[in-house]
Amino acid sequence: MSSCPKCFRPASDTDVACARCGLLRSRFATFNVQIPPHPILDPLWQEALGDWDEPQRHGALSVAAAHDVSILSALTQRYSAVLRERPDDPVAKKAVAHLVHLALSLPVPTHGATEASAIQNIVKGAIGILMMIAAVLLLAYITRK
């Protein structure tokens, strides 16, 4: 039994694709992740790579990622790349587990549901109601003749 190179889920030899992420089994061998550079994370990551067994380095990385989804995502990609090379690395395993916990504790983005957009929705609703009233009045006027 092997595991998916993208998400590390165990996969049997009869699986056509990974049940978690959908990566086709035929692409397992050639799967390669291009990790984009990150200006905030990259210097901290290089320090962590240089002193891999130092928990404070990894702690600094998780603090940087604690409140920023882009840093959290980028950091998870980097630890996942380490796990692809060294699947039994205890530091990377622990870090990924911690990052998953951080991701679950972050607030869900509201996609711009601010006070201004709430007012816009109220105005749109009022315009819709006025248009319906106008349509009913026009229909009443037309049918009265």
C-alpha positions, 0 to 999 in steps of 0.5 A: 500500500502506497500513499498519495504524494499530494495529501499523504492519504493511504492508497491501495493499488486498486484505487484509480484516484486518491479518495481525499484530493482526487489525484489520479493514481497514474500521476502519483509518480510524476506529481510535483508541487511548485511552491511559490515564493513568499516574501514574509515566510521564506526567510523564516523557513530558511532559518528553520531548514538550517536548524531543523531540530530547534522547536523555537524555529518552527514555533516562530513559523507557526506564530507568523502563520497563526492569523494569516491564511496565505502564510498558513497555506504557504507554510503547510505547502513547505512542510508537506514538501518535506514530508514527500521527501521524508515521510517519517519526519517527526518535526514535519508531522508535528508541524502539519498537525499543528497547522491543521489545528490553526487552520480550523481555529481561524475565523471563516472569511466573510467575503466582504460582508461588511456594513456597506454591503448590507446597506447595498442589499437593503437598497436592492431589496427596496428597489425590487419591492418598488418594482413589484408594486409598480408592476401590480399597479400597471397590471391593474391599470391595464386590466381596468380598461 
